[in-house]
C-alpha cells in the first residue's frame, strides 16, 4: 500500500521508495526549492523526481 505522497509530483508511493532526505546534496535541494518554494528536504521526494532534477542540472547549469 502506498504510504507516502511525493510533494513534488503528487504520486503516492511506498515509503521505501522515498529517496531524498535531509543529507541530500545542497544544490539539488536548492534546485527543487526553486520550483517548489515551500518544499523542505525533510519532506523527501520520489526517485523519478530526484532523477529528473539531477538530469536538469546536466542540461541547464552553466555556472
Ligand atoms: Zn515525485
PDB file of the backbone (N, CA, C, O) and the ligand in Angstrom, with CONECT records:
HET     ZN  A 101       1
ATOM      1  N   UNK A   1       0.844  -1.200   0.000  1.00  0.00           N
ATOM      2  CA  UNK A   1       0.000   0.000   0.000  1.00  0.00           C
ATOM      3  C   UNK A   1       0.876   1.245   0.000  1.00  0.00           C
ATOM      4  O   UNK A   1       1.828   1.339   0.774  1.00  0.00           O
ATOM      5  N   UNK A   2       0.558   2.189  -0.858  1.00  0.00           N
ATOM      6  CA  UNK A   2       1.326   3.442  -0.830  1.00  0.00           C
ATOM      7  C   UNK A   2       1.170   4.121   0.519  1.00  0.00           C
ATOM      8  O   UNK A   2       0.072   4.192   1.069  1.00  0.00           O
ATOM      9  N   UNK A   3       2.274   4.617   1.042  1.00  0.00           N
ATOM     10  CA  UNK A   3       2.219   5.224   2.367  1.00  0.00           C
ATOM     11  C   UNK A   3       2.833   6.610   2.378  1.00  0.00           C
ATOM     12  O   UNK A   3       2.907   7.261   3.420  1.00  0.00           O
ATOM     13  N   UNK A   4       3.268   7.051   1.222  1.00  0.00           N
ATOM     14  CA  UNK A   4       3.946   8.344   1.161  1.00  0.00           C
ATOM     15  C   UNK A   4       3.560   9.037  -0.134  1.00  0.00           C
ATOM     16  O   UNK A   4       3.579   8.419  -1.199  1.00  0.00           O
ATOM     17  N   UNK A   5       3.214  10.305  -0.054  1.00  0.00           N
ATOM     18  CA  UNK A   5       2.870  11.060  -1.246  1.00  0.00           C
ATOM     19  C   UNK A   5       3.983  12.048  -1.557  1.00  0.00           C
ATOM     20  O   UNK A   5       4.314  12.907  -0.740  1.00  0.00           O
ATOM     21  N   UNK A   6       4.547  11.919  -2.726  1.00  0.00           N
ATOM     22  CA  UNK A   6       5.621  12.818  -3.138  1.00  0.00           C
ATOM     23  C   UNK A   6       5.078  14.241  -3.234  1.00  0.00           C
ATOM     24  O   UNK A   6       4.109  14.481  -3.954  1.00  0.00           O
ATOM     25  N   UNK A   7       5.681  15.177  -2.527  1.00  0.00           N
ATOM     26  CA  UNK A   7       5.175  16.556  -2.555  1.00  0.00           C
ATOM     27  C   UNK A   7       5.456  17.267  -3.869  1.00  0.00           C
ATOM     28  O   UNK A   7       4.896  18.334  -4.121  1.00  0.00           O
ATOM     29  N   UNK A   8       6.293  16.712  -4.691  1.00  0.00           N
ATOM     30  CA  UNK A   8       6.664  17.368  -5.943  1.00  0.00           C
ATOM     31  C   UNK A   8       5.753  16.971  -7.089  1.00  0.00           C
ATOM     32  O   UNK A   8       5.346  17.823  -7.879  1.00  0.00           O
ATOM     33  N   UNK A   9       5.430  15.697  -7.191  1.00  0.00           N
ATOM     34  CA  UNK A   9       4.616  15.248  -8.311  1.00  0.00           C
ATOM     35  C   UNK A   9       3.256  14.724  -7.857  1.00  0.00           C
ATOM     36  O   UNK A   9       2.375  14.502  -8.688  1.00  0.00           O
ATOM     37  N   UNK A  10       3.072  14.524  -6.556  1.00  0.00           N
ATOM     38  CA  UNK A  10       1.792  14.093  -6.033  1.00  0.00           C
ATOM     39  C   UNK A  10       1.529  12.604  -6.149  1.00  0.00           C
ATOM     40  O   UNK A  10       0.449  12.130  -5.797  1.00  0.00           O
ATOM     41  N   UNK A  11       2.521  11.860  -6.646  1.00  0.00           N
ATOM     42  CA  UNK A  11       2.352  10.424  -6.754  1.00  0.00           C
ATOM     43  C   UNK A  11       2.433   9.762  -5.384  1.00  0.00           C
ATOM     44  O   UNK A  11       3.290  10.098  -4.567  1.00  0.00           O
ATOM     45  N   UNK A  12       1.547   8.834  -5.152  1.00  0.00           N
ATOM     46  CA  UNK A  12       1.602   8.045  -3.930  1.00  0.00           C
ATOM     47  C   UNK A  12       2.515   6.856  -4.165  1.00  0.00           C
ATOM     48  O   UNK A  12       2.325   6.084  -5.106  1.00  0.00           O
ATOM     49  N   UNK A  13       3.488   6.722  -3.312  1.00  0.00           N
ATOM     50  CA  UNK A  13       4.457   5.633  -3.463  1.00  0.00           C
ATOM     51  C   UNK A  13       4.647   4.938  -2.132  1.00  0.00           C
ATOM     52  O   UNK A  13       4.161   5.405  -1.101  1.00  0.00           O
ATOM     53  N   UNK A  14       5.349   3.833  -2.157  1.00  0.00           N
ATOM     54  CA  UNK A  14       5.680   3.181  -0.906  1.00  0.00           C
ATOM     55  C   UNK A  14       6.814   3.942  -0.223  1.00  0.00           C
ATOM     56  O   UNK A  14       7.719   4.466  -0.872  1.00  0.00           O
ATOM     57  N   UNK A  15       6.737   3.984   1.065  1.00  0.00           N
ATOM     58  CA  UNK A  15       7.704   4.746   1.845  1.00  0.00           C
ATOM     59  C   UNK A  15       9.140   4.360   1.482  1.00  0.00           C
ATOM     60  O   UNK A  15      10.029   5.211   1.476  1.00  0.00           O
ATOM     61  N   UNK A  16       9.358   3.122   1.191  1.00  0.00           N
ATOM     62  CA  UNK A  16      10.728   2.661   0.928  1.00  0.00           C
ATOM     63  C   UNK A  16      11.297   3.245  -0.358  1.00  0.00           C
ATOM     64  O   UNK A  16      12.510   3.224  -0.563  1.00  0.00           O
ATOM     65  N   UNK A  17      10.426   3.771  -1.234  1.00  0.00           N
ATOM     66  CA  UNK A  17      10.915   4.365  -2.476  1.00  0.00           C
ATOM     67  C   UNK A  17      11.151   5.865  -2.349  1.00  0.00           C
ATOM     68  O   UNK A  17      11.595   6.525  -3.289  1.00  0.00           O
ATOM     69  N   UNK A  18      10.852   6.373  -1.195  1.00  0.00           N
ATOM     70  CA  UNK A  18      11.158   7.779  -0.933  1.00  0.00           C
ATOM     71  C   UNK A  18      12.672   7.945  -0.924  1.00  0.00           C
ATOM     72  O   UNK A  18      13.384   7.249  -0.200  1.00  0.00           O
ATOM     73  N   UNK A  19      13.144   8.867  -1.732  1.00  0.00           N
ATOM     74  CA  UNK A  19      14.569   8.924  -1.998  1.00  0.00           C
ATOM     75  C   UNK A  19      15.292   9.999  -1.222  1.00  0.00           C
ATOM     76  O   UNK A  19      16.285   9.735  -0.545  1.00  0.00           O
ATOM     77  N   UNK A  20      14.792  11.204  -1.326  1.00  0.00           N
ATOM     78  CA  UNK A  20      15.556  12.326  -0.811  1.00  0.00           C
ATOM     79  C   UNK A  20      15.389  12.451   0.697  1.00  0.00           C
ATOM     80  O   UNK A  20      14.295  12.241   1.220  1.00  0.00           O
ATOM     81  N   UNK A  21      16.430  12.781   1.373  1.00  0.00           N
ATOM     82  CA  UNK A  21      16.341  13.004   2.804  1.00  0.00           C
ATOM     83  C   UNK A  21      17.225  14.177   3.187  1.00  0.00           C
ATOM     84  O   UNK A  21      17.741  14.881   2.319  1.00  0.00           O
ATOM     85  N   UNK A  22      17.395  14.382   4.447  1.00  0.00           N
ATOM     86  CA  UNK A  22      17.945  15.648   4.915  1.00  0.00           C
ATOM     87  C   UNK A  22      19.408  15.852   4.564  1.00  0.00           C
ATOM     88  O   UNK A  22      19.888  16.985   4.586  1.00  0.00           O
ATOM     89  N   UNK A  23      20.111  14.814   4.248  1.00  0.00           N
ATOM     90  CA  UNK A  23      21.510  14.993   3.886  1.00  0.00           C
ATOM     91  C   UNK A  23      21.700  14.960   2.362  1.00  0.00           C
ATOM     92  O   UNK A  23      22.788  14.672   1.864  1.00  0.00           O
ATOM     93  N   UNK A  24      20.628  15.257   1.647  1.00  0.00           N
ATOM     94  CA  UNK A  24      20.733  15.355   0.198  1.00  0.00           C
ATOM     95  C   UNK A  24      21.677  16.488  -0.190  1.00  0.00           C
ATOM     96  O   UNK A  24      21.930  17.407   0.589  1.00  0.00           O
ATOM     97  N   UNK A  25      22.176  16.399  -1.382  1.00  0.00           N
ATOM     98  CA  UNK A  25      23.101  17.412  -1.850  1.00  0.00           C
ATOM     99  C   UNK A  25      22.420  18.779  -1.891  1.00  0.00           C
ATOM    100  O   UNK A  25      21.270  18.897  -2.316  1.00  0.00           O
ATOM    101  N   UNK A  26      23.130  19.795  -1.452  1.00  0.00           N
ATOM    102  CA  UNK A  26      22.523  21.114  -1.312  1.00  0.00           C
ATOM    103  C   UNK A  26      22.083  21.692  -2.649  1.00  0.00           C
ATOM    104  O   UNK A  26      21.029  22.324  -2.728  1.00  0.00           O
ATOM    105  N   UNK A  27      22.852  21.491  -3.678  1.00  0.00           N
ATOM    106  CA  UNK A  27      22.477  22.049  -4.986  1.00  0.00           C
ATOM    107  C   UNK A  27      21.151  21.463  -5.456  1.00  0.00           C
ATOM    108  O   UNK A  27      20.349  22.133  -6.107  1.00  0.00           O
ATOM    109  N   UNK A  28      20.943  20.199  -5.111  1.00  0.00           N
ATOM    110  CA  UNK A  28      19.706  19.544  -5.528  1.00  0.00           C
ATOM    111  C   UNK A  28      18.522  20.092  -4.741  1.00  0.00           C
ATOM    112  O   UNK A  28      17.445  20.319  -5.293  1.00  0.00           O
ATOM    113  N   UNK A  29      18.735  20.300  -3.456  1.00  0.00           N
ATOM    114  CA  UNK A  29      17.686  20.901  -2.626  1.00  0.00           C
ATOM    115  C   UNK A  29      17.332  22.290  -3.148  1.00  0.00           C
ATOM    116  O   UNK A  29      16.158  22.635  -3.279  1.00  0.00           O
ATOM    117  N   UNK A  30      18.353  23.076  -3.441  1.00  0.00           N
ATOM    118  CA  UNK A  30      18.106  24.427  -3.933  1.00  0.00           C
ATOM    119  C   UNK A  30      17.344  24.414  -5.247  1.00  0.00           C
ATOM    120  O   UNK A  30      16.463  25.242  -5.475  1.00  0.00           O
ATOM    121  N   UNK A  31      17.683  23.487  -6.090  1.00  0.00           N
ATOM    122  CA  UNK A  31      17.051  23.409  -7.403  1.00  0.00           C
ATOM    123  C   UNK A  31      15.569  23.046  -7.273  1.00  0.00           C
ATOM    124  O   UNK A  31      14.721  23.604  -7.969  1.00  0.00           O
ATOM    125  N   UNK A  32      15.277  22.129  -6.395  1.00  0.00           N
ATOM    126  CA  UNK A  32      13.873  21.762  -6.187  1.00  0.00           C
ATOM    127  C   UNK A  32      13.107  22.934  -5.581  1.00  0.00           C
ATOM    128  O   UNK A  32      11.975  23.215  -5.977  1.00  0.00           O
ATOM    129  N   UNK A  33      13.722  23.608  -4.629  1.00  0.00           N
ATOM    130  CA  UNK A  33      13.045  24.733  -3.976  1.00  0.00           C
ATOM    131  C   UNK A  33      12.777  25.876  -4.945  1.00  0.00           C
ATOM    132  O   UNK A  33      11.869  26.680  -4.731  1.00  0.00           O
ATOM    133  N   UNK A  34      13.547  25.945  -5.980  1.00  0.00           N
ATOM    134  CA  UNK A  34      13.321  26.997  -6.965  1.00  0.00           C
ATOM    135  C   UNK A  34      11.929  26.855  -7.580  1.00  0.00           C
ATOM    136  O   UNK A  34      11.280  27.852  -7.895  1.00  0.00           O
ATOM    137  N   UNK A  35      11.486  25.642  -7.744  1.00  0.00           N
ATOM    138  CA  UNK A  35      10.173  25.408  -8.329  1.00  0.00           C
ATOM    139  C   UNK A  35       9.119  25.064  -7.277  1.00  0.00           C
ATOM    140  O   UNK A  35       7.919  25.126  -7.544  1.00  0.00           O
ATOM    141  N   UNK A  36       9.578  24.703  -6.088  1.00  0.00           N
ATOM    142  CA  UNK A  36       8.653  24.343  -5.008  1.00  0.00           C
ATOM    143  C   UNK A  36       9.121  25.041  -3.739  1.00  0.00           C
ATOM    144  O   UNK A  36       9.724  24.420  -2.864  1.00  0.00           O
ATOM    145  N   UNK A  37       8.836  26.355  -3.646  1.00  0.00           N
ATOM    146  CA  UNK A  37       9.404  27.167  -2.560  1.00  0.00           C
ATOM    147  C   UNK A  37       9.050  26.690  -1.161  1.00  0.00           C
ATOM    148  O   UNK A  37       9.798  26.938  -0.215  1.00  0.00           O
ATOM    149  N   UNK A  38       7.939  26.020  -1.020  1.00  0.00           N
ATOM    150  CA  UNK A  38       7.534  25.603   0.317  1.00  0.00           C
ATOM    151  C   UNK A  38       8.041  24.212   0.673  1.00  0.00           C
ATOM    152  O   UNK A  38       7.873  23.742   1.799  1.00  0.00           O
ATOM    153  N   UNK A  39       8.648  23.579  -0.279  1.00  0.00           N
ATOM    154  CA  UNK A  39       9.176  22.237  -0.036  1.00  0.00           C
ATOM    155  C   UNK A  39      10.408  22.300   0.854  1.00  0.00           C
ATOM    156  O   UNK A  39      11.222  23.217   0.737  1.00  0.00           O
ATOM    157  N   UNK A  40      10.541  21.337   1.730  1.00  0.00           N
ATOM    158  CA  UNK A  40      11.751  21.206   2.531  1.00  0.00           C
ATOM    159  C   UNK A  40      12.321  19.802   2.319  1.00  0.00           C
ATOM    160  O   UNK A  40      11.586  18.857   2.032  1.00  0.00           O
ATOM    161  N   UNK A  41      13.609  19.687   2.462  1.00  0.00           N
ATOM    162  CA  UNK A  41      14.260  18.420   2.135  1.00  0.00           C
ATOM    163  C   UNK A  41      13.747  17.272   2.996  1.00  0.00           C
ATOM    164  O   UNK A  41      13.740  16.116   2.572  1.00  0.00           O
ATOM    165  N   UNK A  42      13.319  17.605   4.207  1.00  0.00           N
ATOM    166  CA  UNK A  42      12.802  16.563   5.084  1.00  0.00           C
ATOM    167  C   UNK A  42      11.532  15.926   4.533  1.00  0.00           C
ATOM    168  O   UNK A  42      11.171  14.814   4.918  1.00  0.00           O
ATOM    169  N   UNK A  43      10.855  16.633   3.630  1.00  0.00           N
ATOM    170  CA  UNK A  43       9.658  16.075   3.009  1.00  0.00           C
ATOM    171  C   UNK A  43      10.003  14.932   2.070  1.00  0.00           C
ATOM    172  O   UNK A  43       9.192  14.038   1.833  1.00  0.00           O
ATOM    173  N   UNK A  44      11.207  14.975   1.543  1.00  0.00           N
ATOM    174  CA  UNK A  44      11.613  13.929   0.622  1.00  0.00           C
ATOM    175  C   UNK A  44      10.955  14.066  -0.733  1.00  0.00           C
ATOM    176  O   UNK A  44      10.212  15.013  -0.991  1.00  0.00           O
ATOM    177  N   UNK A  45      11.238  13.109  -1.590  1.00  0.00           N
ATOM    178  CA  UNK A  45      10.669  13.088  -2.931  1.00  0.00           C
ATOM    179  C   UNK A  45      10.863  11.681  -3.480  1.00  0.00           C
ATOM    180  O   UNK A  45      11.649  10.892  -2.954  1.00  0.00           O
ATOM    181  N   UNK A  46      10.121  11.383  -4.560  1.00  0.00           N
ATOM    182  CA  UNK A  46      10.238  10.050  -5.125  1.00  0.00           C
ATOM    183  C   UNK A  46      11.432   9.982  -6.089  1.00  0.00           C
ATOM    184  O   UNK A  46      11.950  11.010  -6.527  1.00  0.00           O
ATOM    185  N   UNK A  47      11.845   8.788  -6.400  1.00  0.00           N
ATOM    186  CA  UNK A  47      13.016   8.608  -7.252  1.00  0.00           C
ATOM    187  C   UNK A  47      12.891   9.289  -8.610  1.00  0.00           C
ATOM    188  O   UNK A  47      13.834   9.958  -9.034  1.00  0.00           O
ATOM    189  N   UNK A  48      11.766   9.146  -9.310  1.00  0.00           N
ATOM    190  CA  UNK A  48      11.652   9.816 -10.613  1.00  0.00           C
ATOM    191  C   UNK A  48      11.846  11.327 -10.519  1.00  0.00           C
ATOM    192  O   UNK A  48      12.467  11.917 -11.402  1.00  0.00           O
ATOM    193  N   UNK A  49      11.336  11.958  -9.478  1.00  0.00           N
ATOM    194  CA  UNK A  49      11.530  13.399  -9.312  1.00  0.00           C
ATOM    195  C   UNK A  49      13.006  13.717  -9.115  1.00  0.00           C
ATOM    196  O   UNK A  49      13.538  14.630  -9.746  1.00  0.00           O
ATOM    197  N   UNK A  50      13.655  12.978  -8.255  1.00  0.00           N
ATOM    198  CA  UNK A  50      15.067  13.243  -7.992  1.00  0.00           C
ATOM    199  C   UNK A  50      15.892  13.055  -9.254  1.00  0.00           C
ATOM    200  O   UNK A  50      16.769  13.863  -9.561  1.00  0.00           O
ATOM    201  N   UNK A  51      15.611  12.004  -9.969  1.00  0.00           N
ATOM    202  CA  UNK A  51      16.347  11.759 -11.211  1.00  0.00           C
ATOM    203  C   UNK A  51      16.103  12.883 -12.213  1.00  0.00           C
ATOM    204  O   UNK A  51      17.013  13.295 -12.932  1.00  0.00           O
ATOM    205  N   UNK A  52      14.868  13.371 -12.252  1.00  0.00           N
ATOM    206  CA  UNK A  52      14.536  14.445 -13.179  1.00  0.00           C
ATOM    207  C   UNK A  52      15.294  15.721 -12.826  1.00  0.00           C
ATOM    208  O   UNK A  52      15.812  16.405 -13.709  1.00  0.00           O
ATOM    209  N   UNK A  53      15.356  16.037 -11.546  1.00  0.00           N
ATOM    210  CA  UNK A  53      16.064  17.252 -11.139  1.00  0.00           C
ATOM    211  C   UNK A  53      17.565  17.107 -11.354  1.00  0.00           C
ATOM    212  O   UNK A  53      18.235  18.075 -11.717  1.00  0.00           O
ATOM    213  N   UNK A  54      18.087  15.937 -11.139  1.00  0.00           N
ATOM    214  CA  UNK A  54      19.511  15.720 -11.398  1.00  0.00           C
ATOM    215  C   UNK A  54      19.812  15.878 -12.880  1.00  0.00           C
ATOM    216  O   UNK A  54      20.842  16.435 -13.258  1.00  0.00           O
ATOM    217  N   UNK A  55      18.914  15.387 -13.709  1.00  0.00           N
ATOM    218  CA  UNK A  55      19.108  15.493 -15.153  1.00  0.00           C
ATOM    219  C   UNK A  55      19.069  16.937 -15.606  1.00  0.00           C
ATOM    220  O   UNK A  55      19.819  17.340 -16.496  1.00  0.00           O
ATOM    221  N   UNK A  56      18.187  17.719 -14.988  1.00  0.00           N
ATOM    222  CA  UNK A  56      18.103  19.130 -15.345  1.00  0.00           C
ATOM    223  C   UNK A  56      19.415  19.844 -15.064  1.00  0.00           C
ATOM    224  O   UNK A  56      19.798  20.760 -15.791  1.00  0.00           O
ATOM    225  N   UNK A  57      20.097  19.426 -14.016  1.00  0.00           N
ATOM    226  CA  UNK A  57      21.365  20.066 -13.709  1.00  0.00           C
ATOM    227  C   UNK A  57      22.344  19.891 -14.871  1.00  0.00           C
ATOM    228  O   UNK A  57      23.062  20.821 -15.239  1.00  0.00           O
ATOM    229  N   UNK A  58      22.361  18.708 -15.432  1.00  0.00           N
ATOM    230  CA  UNK A  58      23.263  18.443 -16.555  1.00  0.00           C
ATOM    231  C   UNK A  58      22.934  19.364 -17.730  1.00  0.00           C
ATOM    232  O   UNK A  58      23.829  19.845 -18.425  1.00  0.00           O
ATOM    233  N   UNK A  59      21.643  19.602 -17.939  1.00  0.00           N
ATOM    234  CA  UNK A  59      21.225  20.323 -19.124  1.00  0.00           C
ATOM    235  C   UNK A  59      21.317  21.840 -18.960  1.00  0.00           C
ATOM    236  O   UNK A  59      21.567  22.550 -19.934  1.00  0.00           O
ATOM    237  N   UNK A  60      21.120  22.333 -17.762  1.00  0.00           N
ATOM    238  CA  UNK A  60      20.889  23.767 -17.600  1.00  0.00           C
ATOM    239  C   UNK A  60      21.963  24.503 -16.820  1.00  0.00           C
ATOM    240  O   UNK A  60      22.136  25.703 -17.034  1.00  0.00           O
ATOM    241  N   UNK A  61      22.670  23.868 -15.956  1.00  0.00           N
ATOM    242  CA  UNK A  61      23.633  24.590 -15.145  1.00  0.00           C
ATOM    243  C   UNK A  61      24.889  24.907 -15.940  1.00  0.00           C
ATOM    244  O   UNK A  61      25.555  24.013 -16.461  1.00  0.00           O
ATOM    245  N   UNK A  62      25.195  26.175 -16.022  1.00  0.00           N
ATOM    246  CA  UNK A  62      26.418  26.550 -16.684  1.00  0.00           C
ATOM    247  C   UNK A  62      27.356  27.285 -15.743  1.00  0.00           C
ATOM    248  O   UNK A  62      28.506  27.540 -16.099  1.00  0.00           O
ATOM    249  N   UNK A  63      26.894  27.628 -14.559  1.00  0.00           N
ATOM    250  CA  UNK A  63      27.714  28.401 -13.635  1.00  0.00           C
ATOM    251  C   UNK A  63      28.474  27.491 -12.676  1.00  0.00           C
ATOM    252  O   UNK A  63      29.218  27.976 -11.824  1.00  0.00           O
TER     253      UNK A  63
HETATM  254 ZN    ZN A 101       7.736  12.734  -7.252  1.00  0.00          ZN
END
